[in-house]
Amino acid sequence: MLVPLAIGVFALALLLLRERVAAEPMLPLRLFRDPTFSLASTISALSNMTLTALVVLVPINYQLAGVAANQAGILLIPVTAGTAFSSFFVGHLVSRSGRTRAFR
């Protein structure tokens, strides 16, 4: 587990070094000076990591408990529907109110 983690940290460091000197970076690092952008990026990354782990590990856990593979996938439908609905709902609230601070 430590080797892939070390490779990831090393690759991230190389990416950051390259982005600093690139004429047209994919993601300008100056954007991270804005606290709203930094917070949104951090929350987005953490939620995506959580959802990816959930979608990978929960079906494996169900299968180890004796549930068929197709049934394990069906059991994830509430997670998918809940994520889609809550994203739509909060996006709608933000567009109507124009405020994001209440949703942090």
Biopython code that builds the backbone (N, CA, C, O; Angstrom):
import numpy as np
from Bio.PDB.StructureBuilder import StructureBuilder

atoms = [
    (1, "MET", "N", (0.808, -1.179, 0.000)),
    (1, "MET", "CA", (0.000, 0.000, 0.000)),
    (1, "MET", "C", (0.869, 1.268, 0.000)),
    (1, "MET", "O", (0.480, 2.289, -0.566)),
    (2, "LEU", "N", (2.008, 1.196, 0.617)),
    (2, "LEU", "CA", (2.863, 2.376, 0.696)),
    (2, "LEU", "C", (3.510, 2.721, -0.640)),
    (2, "LEU", "O", (3.746, 3.893, -0.933)),
    (3, "VAL", "N", (3.796, 1.714, -1.445)),
    (3, "VAL", "CA", (4.449, 1.972, -2.735)),
    (3, "VAL", "C", (3.518, 2.763, -3.669)),
    (3, "VAL", "O", (3.951, 3.781, -4.210)),
    (4, "PRO", "N", (2.255, 2.344, -3.886)),
    (4, "PRO", "CA", (1.384, 3.160, -4.739)),
    (4, "PRO", "C", (1.142, 4.559, -4.168)),
    (4, "PRO", "O", (1.024, 5.525, -4.921)),
    (5, "LEU", "N", (1.070, 4.666, -2.851)),
    (5, "LEU", "CA", (0.894, 5.969, -2.229)),
    (5, "LEU", "C", (2.102, 6.868, -2.497)),
    (5, "LEU", "O", (1.941, 8.044, -2.822)),
    (6, "ALA", "N", (3.298, 6.323, -2.362)),
    (6, "ALA", "CA", (4.522, 7.085, -2.625)),
    (6, "ALA", "C", (4.601, 7.482, -4.099)),
    (6, "ALA", "O", (5.008, 8.598, -4.420)),
    (7, "ILE", "N", (4.217, 6.582, -4.987)),
    (7, "ILE", "CA", (4.214, 6.902, -6.418)),
    (7, "ILE", "C", (3.228, 8.029, -6.701)),
    (7, "ILE", "O", (3.526, 8.928, -7.487)),
    (8, "GLY", "N", (2.070, 7.991, -6.074)),
    (8, "GLY", "CA", (1.070, 9.044, -6.252)),
    (8, "GLY", "C", (1.559, 10.396, -5.768)),
    (8, "GLY", "O", (1.354, 11.406, -6.442)),
    (9, "VAL", "N", (2.205, 10.428, -4.604)),
    (9, "VAL", "CA", (2.737, 11.677, -4.066)),
    (9, "VAL", "C", (3.835, 12.217, -4.978)),
    (9, "VAL", "O", (3.898, 13.418, -5.241)),
    (10, "PHE", "N", (4.695, 11.328, -5.456)),
    (10, "PHE", "CA", (5.777, 11.731, -6.369)),
    (10, "PHE", "C", (5.203, 12.279, -7.678)),
    (10, "PHE", "O", (5.672, 13.300, -8.182)),
    (11, "ALA", "N", (4.193, 11.603, -8.229)),
    (11, "ALA", "CA", (3.575, 12.058, -9.474)),
    (11, "ALA", "C", (2.881, 13.409, -9.271)),
    (11, "ALA", "O", (2.927, 14.265, -10.155)),
    (12, "LEU", "N", (2.249, 13.603, -8.132)),
    (12, "LEU", "CA", (1.614, 14.887, -7.839)),
    (12, "LEU", "C", (2.650, 15.996, -7.745)),
    (12, "LEU", "O", (2.424, 17.099, -8.245)),
    (13, "ALA", "N", (3.775, 15.718, -7.114)),
    (13, "ALA", "CA", (4.843, 16.713, -7.021)),
    (13, "ALA", "C", (5.368, 17.078, -8.406)),
    (13, "ALA", "O", (5.594, 18.253, -8.695)),
    (14, "LEU", "N", (5.561, 16.073, -9.264)),
    (14, "LEU", "CA", (6.008, 16.344, -10.635)),
    (14, "LEU", "C", (4.979, 17.174, -11.401)),
    (14, "LEU", "O", (5.339, 18.086, -12.145)),
    (15, "LEU", "N", (3.706, 16.856, -11.217)),
    (15, "LEU", "CA", (2.650, 17.606, -11.883)),
    (15, "LEU", "C", (2.658, 19.067, -11.436)),
    (15, "LEU", "O", (2.558, 19.972, -12.264)),
    (16, "LEU", "N", (2.776, 19.294, -10.143)),
    (16, "LEU", "CA", (2.792, 20.663, -9.630)),
    (16, "LEU", "C", (4.001, 21.444, -10.150)),
    (16, "LEU", "O", (3.881, 22.616, -10.507)),
    (17, "LEU", "N", (5.150, 20.798, -10.190)),
    (17, "LEU", "CA", (6.344, 21.464, -10.735)),
    (17, "LEU", "C", (6.156, 21.823, -12.207)),
    (17, "LEU", "O", (6.520, 22.916, -12.640)),
    (18, "ARG", "N", (5.592, 20.906, -12.959)),
    (18, "ARG", "CA", (5.378, 21.141, -14.392)),
    (18, "ARG", "C", (4.339, 22.240, -14.615)),
    (18, "ARG", "O", (4.508, 23.075, -15.503)),
    (19, "GLU", "N", (3.276, 22.248, -13.825)),
    (19, "GLU", "CA", (2.222, 23.246, -13.979)),
    (19, "GLU", "C", (2.730, 24.650, -13.666)),
    (19, "GLU", "O", (2.238, 25.626, -14.232)),
    (20, "ARG", "N", (3.698, 24.757, -12.779)),
    (20, "ARG", "CA", (4.230, 26.077, -12.408)),
    (20, "ARG", "C", (4.990, 26.734, -13.554)),
    (20, "ARG", "O", (5.004, 27.960, -13.662)),
    (21, "VAL", "N", (5.620, 25.937, -14.407)),
    (21, "VAL", "CA", (6.445, 26.497, -15.480)),
    (21, "VAL", "C", (5.782, 26.428, -16.854)),
    (21, "VAL", "O", (6.313, 26.973, -17.821)),
    (22, "ALA", "N", (4.641, 25.774, -16.951)),
    (22, "ALA", "CA", (3.975, 25.624, -18.252)),
    (22, "ALA", "C", (3.426, 26.970, -18.722)),
    (22, "ALA", "O", (2.925, 27.763, -17.925)),
    (23, "ALA", "N", (3.531, 27.213, -20.031)),
    (23, "ALA", "CA", (3.009, 28.457, -20.596)),
    (23, "ALA", "C", (1.487, 28.506, -20.472)),
    (23, "ALA", "O", (0.925, 29.550, -20.141)),
    (24, "GLU", "N", (0.828, 27.398, -20.733)),
    (24, "GLU", "CA", (-0.628, 27.305, -20.602)),
    (24, "GLU", "C", (-0.958, 26.074, -19.775)),
    (24, "GLU", "O", (-1.213, 25.008, -20.336)),
    (25, "PRO", "N", (-0.959, 26.200, -18.436)),
    (25, "PRO", "CA", (-1.221, 25.037, -17.587)),
    (25, "PRO", "C", (-2.662, 24.539, -17.705)),
    (25, "PRO", "O", (-3.572, 25.309, -18.013)),
    (26, "MET", "N", (-2.856, 23.255, -17.460)),
    (26, "MET", "CA", (-4.208, 22.691, -17.474)),
    (26, "MET", "C", (-5.070, 23.347, -16.403)),
    (26, "MET", "O", (-6.237, 23.664, -16.634)),
    (27, "LEU", "N", (-4.479, 23.547, -15.231)),
    (27, "LEU", "CA", (-5.176, 24.175, -14.114)),
    (27, "LEU", "C", (-4.218, 25.187, -13.486)),
    (27, "LEU", "O", (-3.294, 24.800, -12.771)),
    (28, "PRO", "N", (-4.429, 26.469, -13.745)),
    (28, "PRO", "CA", (-3.521, 27.469, -13.188)),
    (28, "PRO", "C", (-3.520, 27.409, -11.654)),
    (28, "PRO", "O", (-4.573, 27.466, -11.017)),
    (29, "LEU", "N", (-2.338, 27.296, -11.086)),
    (29, "LEU", "CA", (-2.224, 27.146, -9.633)),
    (29, "LEU", "C", (-2.665, 28.403, -8.890)),
    (29, "LEU", "O", (-2.957, 28.339, -7.696)),
    (30, "ARG", "N", (-2.717, 29.549, -9.579)),
    (30, "ARG", "CA", (-3.161, 30.774, -8.920)),
    (30, "ARG", "C", (-4.626, 30.685, -8.497)),
    (30, "ARG", "O", (-5.059, 31.426, -7.615)),
    (31, "LEU", "N", (-5.391, 29.789, -9.114)),
    (31, "LEU", "CA", (-6.794, 29.618, -8.721)),
    (31, "LEU", "C", (-6.917, 29.158, -7.271)),
    (31, "LEU", "O", (-7.914, 29.443, -6.607)),
    (32, "PHE", "N", (-5.902, 28.446, -6.783)),
    (32, "PHE", "CA", (-5.962, 27.922, -5.417)),
    (32, "PHE", "C", (-5.741, 29.006, -4.361)),
    (32, "PHE", "O", (-5.856, 28.736, -3.166)),
    (33, "ARG", "N", (-5.426, 30.226, -4.790)),
    (33, "ARG", "CA", (-5.341, 31.339, -3.837)),
    (33, "ARG", "C", (-6.728, 31.785, -3.382)),
    (33, "ARG", "O", (-6.878, 32.382, -2.316)),
    (34, "ASP", "N", (-7.738, 31.492, -4.198)),
    (34, "ASP", "CA", (-9.119, 31.824, -3.853)),
    (34, "ASP", "C", (-9.645, 30.764, -2.888)),
    (34, "ASP", "O", (-9.723, 29.592, -3.256)),
    (35, "PRO", "N", (-10.012, 31.149, -1.652)),
    (35, "PRO", "CA", (-10.456, 30.155, -0.670)),
    (35, "PRO", "C", (-11.707, 29.395, -1.098)),
    (35, "PRO", "O", (-11.862, 28.223, -0.755)),
    (36, "THR", "N", (-12.600, 30.042, -1.839)),
    (36, "THR", "CA", (-13.807, 29.353, -2.290)),
    (36, "THR", "C", (-13.455, 28.241, -3.268)),
    (36, "THR", "O", (-13.986, 27.134, -3.174)),
    (37, "PHE", "N", (-12.566, 28.534, -4.201)),
    (37, "PHE", "CA", (-12.138, 27.525, -5.169)),
    (37, "PHE", "C", (-11.417, 26.376, -4.472)),
    (37, "PHE", "O", (-11.657, 25.209, -4.782)),
    (38, "SER", "N", (-10.532, 26.708, -3.528)),
    (38, "SER", "CA", (-9.788, 25.669, -2.801)),
    (38, "SER", "C", (-10.722, 24.771, -2.005)),
    (38, "SER", "O", (-10.578, 23.549, -2.019)),
    (39, "LEU", "N", (-11.680, 25.379, -1.312)),
    (39, "LEU", "CA", (-12.629, 24.590, -0.529)),
    (39, "LEU", "C", (-13.485, 23.712, -1.434)),
    (39, "LEU", "O", (-13.691, 22.534, -1.142)),
    (40, "ALA", "N", (-13.983, 24.278, -2.527)),
    (40, "ALA", "CA", (-14.811, 23.504, -3.453)),
    (40, "ALA", "C", (-14.017, 22.358, -4.070)),
    (40, "ALA", "O", (-14.546, 21.258, -4.231)),
    (41, "SER", "N", (-12.760, 22.601, -4.415)),
    (41, "SER", "CA", (-11.920, 21.547, -4.995)),
    (41, "SER", "C", (-11.652, 20.440, -3.987)),
    (41, "SER", "O", (-11.686, 19.258, -4.330)),
    (42, "THR", "N", (-11.388, 20.821, -2.753)),
    (42, "THR", "CA", (-11.125, 19.827, -1.705)),
    (42, "THR", "C", (-12.360, 18.984, -1.426)),
    (42, "THR", "O", (-12.273, 17.759, -1.340)),
    (43, "ILE", "N", (-13.506, 19.635, -1.284)),
    (43, "ILE", "CA", (-14.747, 18.898, -1.022)),
    (43, "ILE", "C", (-15.080, 17.980, -2.188)),
    (43, "ILE", "O", (-15.486, 16.836, -1.986)),
    (44, "SER", "N", (-14.909, 18.478, -3.405)),
    (44, "SER", "CA", (-15.185, 17.664, -4.591)),
    (44, "SER", "C", (-14.273, 16.439, -4.651)),
    (44, "SER", "O", (-14.735, 15.334, -4.935)),
    (45, "ALA", "N", (-12.987, 16.633, -4.387)),
    (45, "ALA", "CA", (-12.042, 15.511, -4.412)),
    (45, "ALA", "C", (-12.385, 14.480, -3.343)),
    (45, "ALA", "O", (-12.385, 13.280, -3.617)),
    (46, "LEU", "N", (-12.677, 14.937, -2.129)),
    (46, "LEU", "CA", (-13.008, 14.000, -1.046)),
    (46, "LEU", "C", (-14.308, 13.250, -1.314)),
    (46, "LEU", "O", (-14.397, 12.050, -1.056)),
    (47, "SER", "N", (-15.317, 13.952, -1.832)),
    (47, "SER", "CA", (-16.573, 13.258, -2.114)),
    (47, "SER", "C", (-16.409, 12.267, -3.263)),
    (47, "SER", "O", (-16.998, 11.186, -3.232)),
    (48, "ASN", "N", (-15.622, 12.618, -4.270)),
    (48, "ASN", "CA", (-15.385, 11.671, -5.364)),
    (48, "ASN", "C", (-14.598, 10.449, -4.902)),
    (48, "ASN", "O", (-14.868, 9.333, -5.346)),
    (49, "MET", "N", (-13.627, 10.653, -4.013)),
    (49, "MET", "CA", (-12.886, 9.503, -3.468)),
    (49, "MET", "C", (-13.824, 8.598, -2.669)),
    (49, "MET", "O", (-13.752, 7.374, -2.769)),
    (50, "THR", "N", (-14.697, 9.210, -1.880)),
    (50, "THR", "CA", (-15.631, 8.433, -1.068)),
    (50, "THR", "C", (-16.596, 7.641, -1.937)),
    (50, "THR", "O", (-16.823, 6.454, -1.701)),
    (51, "LEU", "N", (-17.165, 8.300, -2.945)),
    (51, "LEU", "CA", (-18.111, 7.606, -3.816)),
    (51, "LEU", "C", (-17.436, 6.496, -4.618)),
    (51, "LEU", "O", (-18.029, 5.437, -4.828)),
    (52, "THR", "N", (-16.212, 6.727, -5.063)),
    (52, "THR", "CA", (-15.498, 5.687, -5.802)),
    (52, "THR", "C", (-15.238, 4.479, -4.906)),
    (52, "THR", "O", (-15.442, 3.337, -5.318)),
    (53, "ALA", "N", (-14.791, 4.735, -3.689)),
    (53, "ALA", "CA", (-14.559, 3.632, -2.754)),
    (53, "ALA", "C", (-15.862, 2.901, -2.454)),
    (53, "ALA", "O", (-15.880, 1.674, -2.358)),
    (54, "LEU", "N", (-16.941, 3.645, -2.306)),
    (54, "LEU", "CA", (-18.235, 3.040, -2.020)),
    (54, "LEU", "C", (-18.687, 2.138, -3.155)),
    (54, "LEU", "O", (-19.149, 1.021, -2.924)),
    (55, "VAL", "N", (-18.553, 2.628, -4.386)),
    (55, "VAL", "CA", (-19.008, 1.857, -5.540)),
    (55, "VAL", "C", (-18.143, 0.618, -5.765)),
    (55, "VAL", "O", (-18.621, -0.375, -6.314)),
    (56, "VAL", "N", (-16.884, 0.664, -5.352)),
    (56, "VAL", "CA", (-16.003, -0.490, -5.538)),
    (56, "VAL", "C", (-16.110, -1.470, -4.369)),
    (56, "VAL", "O", (-16.228, -2.677, -4.579)),
    (57, "LEU", "N", (-16.069, -0.962, -3.154)),
    (57, "LEU", "CA", (-15.966, -1.841, -1.991)),
    (57, "LEU", "C", (-17.286, -2.430, -1.503)),
    (57, "LEU", "O", (-17.308, -3.565, -1.027)),
    (58, "VAL", "N", (-18.371, -1.695, -1.607)),
    (58, "VAL", "CA", (-19.650, -2.208, -1.106)),
    (58, "VAL", "C", (-20.109, -3.441, -1.880)),
    (58, "VAL", "O", (-20.509, -4.421, -1.251)),
    (59, "PRO", "N", (-20.072, -3.443, -3.228)),
    (59, "PRO", "CA", (-20.466, -4.673, -3.921)),
    (59, "PRO", "C", (-19.572, -5.871, -3.571)),
    (59, "PRO", "O", (-20.052, -7.001, -3.486)),
    (60, "ILE", "N", (-18.294, -5.624, -3.374)),
    (60, "ILE", "CA", (-17.398, -6.721, -2.978)),
    (60, "ILE", "C", (-17.805, -7.255, -1.612)),
    (60, "ILE", "O", (-17.815, -8.467, -1.393)),
    (61, "ASN", "N", (-18.138, -6.363, -0.702)),
    (61, "ASN", "CA", (-18.578, -6.776, 0.628)),
    (61, "ASN", "C", (-19.874, -7.585, 0.550)),
    (61, "ASN", "O", (-20.015, -8.606, 1.224)),
    (62, "TYR", "N", (-20.813, -7.127, -0.271)),
    (62, "TYR", "CA", (-22.066, -7.880, -0.451)),
    (62, "TYR", "C", (-21.784, -9.275, -1.010)),
    (62, "TYR", "O", (-22.367, -10.262, -0.560)),
    (63, "GLN", "N", (-20.888, -9.349, -1.993)),
    (63, "GLN", "CA", (-20.587, -10.635, -2.597)),
    (63, "GLN", "C", (-19.912, -11.573, -1.603)),
    (63, "GLN", "O", (-20.162, -12.778, -1.615)),
    (64, "LEU", "N", (-19.058, -11.022, -0.745)),
    (64, "LEU", "CA", (-18.434, -11.853, 0.286)),
    (64, "LEU", "C", (-19.453, -12.349, 1.294)),
    (64, "LEU", "O", (-19.254, -13.383, 1.930)),
    (65, "ALA", "N", (-20.556, -11.604, 1.441)),
    (65, "ALA", "CA", (-21.621, -12.014, 2.362)),
    (65, "ALA", "C", (-22.590, -12.992, 1.703)),
    (65, "ALA", "O", (-23.532, -13.459, 2.343)),
    (66, "GLY", "N", (-22.362, -13.306, 0.420)),
    (66, "GLY", "CA", (-23.180, -14.310, -0.241)),
    (66, "GLY", "C", (-24.224, -13.767, -1.195)),
    (66, "GLY", "O", (-25.035, -14.539, -1.706)),
    (67, "VAL", "N", (-24.234, -12.484, -1.452)),
    (67, "VAL", "CA", (-25.184, -11.888, -2.390)),
    (67, "VAL", "C", (-24.620, -12.030, -3.803)),
    (67, "VAL", "O", (-23.417, -11.871, -4.014)),
    (68, "ALA", "N", (-25.488, -12.328, -4.768)),
    (68, "ALA", "CA", (-25.055, -12.459, -6.162)),
    (68, "ALA", "C", (-24.558, -11.110, -6.681)),
    (68, "ALA", "O", (-24.952, -10.056, -6.181)),
    (69, "ALA", "N", (-23.695, -11.160, -7.683)),
    (69, "ALA", "CA", (-23.074, -9.937, -8.210)),
    (69, "ALA", "C", (-24.114, -8.965, -8.756)),
    (69, "ALA", "O", (-24.031, -7.765, -8.497)),
    (70, "ASN", "N", (-25.094, -9.470, -9.511)),
    (70, "ASN", "CA", (-26.105, -8.563, -10.057)),
    (70, "ASN", "C", (-26.972, -7.965, -8.953)),
    (70, "ASN", "O", (-27.369, -6.804, -9.046)),
    (71, "GLN", "N", (-27.264, -8.720, -7.934)),
    (71, "GLN", "CA", (-28.042, -8.210, -6.800)),
    (71, "GLN", "C", (-27.231, -7.165, -6.021)),
    (71, "GLN", "O", (-27.795, -6.189, -5.525)),
    (72, "ALA", "N", (-25.931, -7.364, -5.915)),
    (72, "ALA", "CA", (-25.071, -6.387, -5.237)),
    (72, "ALA", "C", (-25.101, -5.052, -5.981)),
    (72, "ALA", "O", (-25.099, -3.991, -5.356)),
    (73, "GLY", "N", (-25.128, -5.105, -7.307)),
    (73, "GLY", "CA", (-25.236, -3.880, -8.090)),
    (73, "GLY", "C", (-26.578, -3.203, -7.906)),
    (73, "GLY", "O", (-26.656, -1.977, -7.820)),
    (74, "ILE", "N", (-27.624, -3.991, -7.845)),
    (74, "ILE", "CA", (-28.970, -3.430, -7.639)),
    (74, "ILE", "C", (-29.069, -2.757, -6.278)),
    (74, "ILE", "O", (-29.777, -1.761, -6.130)),
    (75, "LEU", "N", (-28.373, -3.284, -5.292)),
    (75, "LEU", "CA", (-28.415, -2.695, -3.951)),
    (75, "LEU", "C", (-27.754, -1.310, -3.897)),
    (75, "LEU", "O", (-27.935, -0.581, -2.922)),
    (76, "LEU", "N", (-26.992, -0.943, -4.931)),
    (76, "LEU", "CA", (-26.374, 0.383, -4.978)),
    (76, "LEU", "C", (-27.269, 1.440, -5.617)),
    (76, "LEU", "O", (-26.901, 2.614, -5.639)),
    (77, "ILE", "N", (-28.422, 1.059, -6.130)),
    (77, "ILE", "CA", (-29.321, 2.023, -6.769)),
    (77, "ILE", "C", (-29.726, 3.154, -5.819)),
    (77, "ILE", "O", (-29.750, 4.306, -6.254)),
    (78, "PRO", "N", (-30.047, 2.890, -4.540)),
    (78, "PRO", "CA", (-30.384, 4.018, -3.659)),
    (78, "PRO", "C", (-29.245, 5.023, -3.488)),
    (78, "PRO", "O", (-29.496, 6.223, -3.373)),
    (79, "VAL", "N", (-28.011, 4.555, -3.472)),
    (79, "VAL", "CA", (-26.870, 5.470, -3.357)),
    (79, "VAL", "C", (-26.793, 6.355, -4.594)),
    (79, "VAL", "O", (-26.606, 7.567, -4.484)),
    (80, "THR", "N", (-26.935, 5.758, -5.759)),
    (80, "THR", "CA", (-26.879, 6.508, -7.008)),
    (80, "THR", "C", (-28.032, 7.511, -7.093)),
    (80, "THR", "O", (-27.822, 8.674, -7.436)),
    (81, "ALA", "N", (-29.232, 7.063, -6.784)),
    (81, "ALA", "CA", (-30.391, 7.955, -6.846)),
    (81, "ALA", "C", (-30.264, 9.083, -5.818)),
    (81, "ALA", "O", (-30.576, 10.234, -6.122)),
    (82, "GLY", "N", (-29.813, 8.763, -4.615)),
    (82, "GLY", "CA", (-29.653, 9.781, -3.583)),
    (82, "GLY", "C", (-28.619, 10.819, -3.957)),
    (82, "GLY", "O", (-28.816, 12.009, -3.708)),
    (83, "THR", "N", (-27.518, 10.387, -4.550)),
    (83, "THR", "CA", (-26.473, 11.316, -4.980)),
    (83, "THR", "C", (-26.993, 12.222, -6.086)),
    (83, "THR", "O", (-26.791, 13.436, -6.042)),
    (84, "ALA", "N", (-27.657, 11.647, -7.069)),
    (84, "ALA", "CA", (-28.180, 12.447, -8.179)),
    (84, "ALA", "C", (-29.231, 13.437, -7.683)),
    (84, "ALA", "O", (-29.205, 14.607, -8.065)),
    (85, "PHE", "N", (-30.144, 12.986, -6.845)),
    (85, "PHE", "CA", (-31.201, 13.868, -6.349)),
    (85, "PHE", "C", (-30.632, 14.989, -5.486)),
    (85, "PHE", "O", (-31.007, 16.150, -5.655)),
    (86, "SER", "N", (-29.733, 14.656, -4.564)),
    (86, "SER", "CA", (-29.200, 15.695, -3.678)),
    (86, "SER", "C", (-28.351, 16.704, -4.451)),
    (86, "SER", "O", (-28.373, 17.890, -4.122)),
    (87, "SER", "N", (-27.606, 16.269, -5.467)),
    (87, "SER", "CA", (-26.830, 17.203, -6.286)),
    (87, "SER", "C", (-27.760, 18.160, -7.027)),
    (87, "SER", "O", (-27.512, 19.364, -7.080)),
    (88, "PHE", "N", (-28.818, 17.619, -7.591)),
    (88, "PHE", "CA", (-29.801, 18.453, -8.288)),
    (88, "PHE", "C", (-30.469, 19.429, -7.329)),
    (88, "PHE", "O", (-30.612, 20.610, -7.643)),
    (89, "PHE", "N", (-30.877, 18.944, -6.166)),
    (89, "PHE", "CA", (-31.601, 19.761, -5.193)),
    (89, "PHE", "C", (-30.731, 20.898, -4.661)),
    (89, "PHE", "O", (-31.174, 22.045, -4.626)),
    (90, "VAL", "N", (-29.517, 20.601, -4.254)),
    (90, "VAL", "CA", (-28.625, 21.641, -3.726)),
    (90, "VAL", "C", (-28.239, 22.619, -4.829)),
    (90, "VAL", "O", (-28.162, 23.822, -4.579)),
    (91, "GLY", "N", (-27.996, 22.132, -6.038)),
    (91, "GLY", "CA", (-27.714, 23.026, -7.151)),
    (91, "GLY", "C", (-28.865, 23.984, -7.419)),
    (91, "GLY", "O", (-28.652, 25.162, -7.704)),
    (92, "HIS", "N", (-30.077, 23.474, -7.326)),
    (92, "HIS", "CA", (-31.261, 24.304, -7.502)),
    (92, "HIS", "C", (-31.359, 25.351, -6.395)),
    (92, "HIS", "O", (-31.654, 26.514, -6.669)),
    (93, "LEU", "N", (-31.115, 24.951, -5.155)),
    (93, "LEU", "CA", (-31.160, 25.901, -4.044)),
    (93, "LEU", "C", (-30.101, 26.991, -4.181)),
    (93, "LEU", "O", (-30.366, 28.160, -3.900)),
    (94, "VAL", "N", (-28.913, 26.609, -4.610)),
    (94, "VAL", "CA", (-27.846, 27.595, -4.789)),
    (94, "VAL", "C", (-28.216, 28.565, -5.905)),
    (94, "VAL", "O", (-28.008, 29.770, -5.763)),
    (95, "SER", "N", (-28.772, 28.053, -7.035)),
    (95, "SER", "CA", (-29.139, 28.971, -8.120)),
    (95, "SER", "C", (-30.261, 29.914, -7.712)),
    (95, "SER", "O", (-30.266, 31.080, -8.108)),
    (96, "ARG", "N", (-31.201, 29.426, -6.933)),
    (96, "ARG", "CA", (-32.310, 30.295, -6.517)),
    (96, "ARG", "C", (-31.872, 31.331, -5.505)),
    (96, "ARG", "O", (-32.273, 32.492, -5.585)),
    (97, "SER", "N", (-31.043, 30.916, -4.543)),
    (97, "SER", "CA", (-30.661, 31.840, -3.470)),
    (97, "SER", "C", (-29.441, 32.676, -3.837)),
    (97, "SER", "O", (-29.284, 33.793, -3.344)),
    (98, "GLY", "N", (-28.576, 32.143, -4.699)),
    (98, "GLY", "CA", (-27.351, 32.859, -5.031)),
    (98, "GLY", "C", (-26.314, 32.780, -3.930)),
    (98, "GLY", "O", (-25.267, 33.421, -4.021)),
    (99, "ARG", "N", (-26.585, 32.012, -2.898)),
    (99, "ARG", "CA", (-25.670, 31.907, -1.766)),
    (99, "ARG", "C", (-25.136, 30.488, -1.675)),
    (99, "ARG", "O", (-25.879, 29.518, -1.829)),
    (100, "THR", "N", (-23.847, 30.382, -1.425)),
    (100, "THR", "CA", (-23.250, 29.058, -1.272)),
    (100, "THR", "C", (-22.808, 28.811, 0.169)),
    (100, "THR", "O", (-22.599, 27.662, 0.557)),
    (101, "ARG", "N", (-22.664, 29.853, 0.953)),
    (101, "ARG", "CA", (-22.136, 29.701, 2.311)),
    (101, "ARG", "C", (-23.022, 28.780, 3.160)),
    (101, "ARG", "O", (-22.503, 28.041, 3.996)),
    (102, "ALA", "N", (-24.313, 28.808, 2.967)),
    (102, "ALA", "CA", (-25.220, 27.978, 3.774)),
    (102, "ALA", "C", (-25.043, 26.485, 3.483)),
    (102, "ALA", "O", (-25.460, 25.650, 4.286)),
    (103, "PHE", "N", (-24.437, 26.141, 2.358)),
    (103, "PHE", "CA", (-24.328, 24.749, 1.950)),
    (103, "PHE", "C", (-22.942, 24.168, 2.167)),
    (103, "PHE", "O", (-22.666, 23.073, 1.677)),
    (104, "ARG", "N", (-22.060, 24.853, 2.880)),
    (104, "ARG", "CA", (-20.714, 24.335, 3.133)),
    (104, "ARG", "C", (-20.748, 23.322, 4.219)),
    (104, "ARG", "O", (-19.710, 22.767, 4.579)),
]
sb = StructureBuilder()
sb.init_structure("model")
sb.init_model(0)
sb.init_chain("A")
sb.init_seg("    ")
for serial, (resi, resn, name, xyz) in enumerate(atoms, 1):
    if name == "N":
        sb.init_residue(resn, " ", resi, " ")
    sb.init_atom(name, np.array(xyz, "f"), 0.0, 1.0, " ", f" {name:<3s}", serial, name[0])
structure = sb.get_structure()
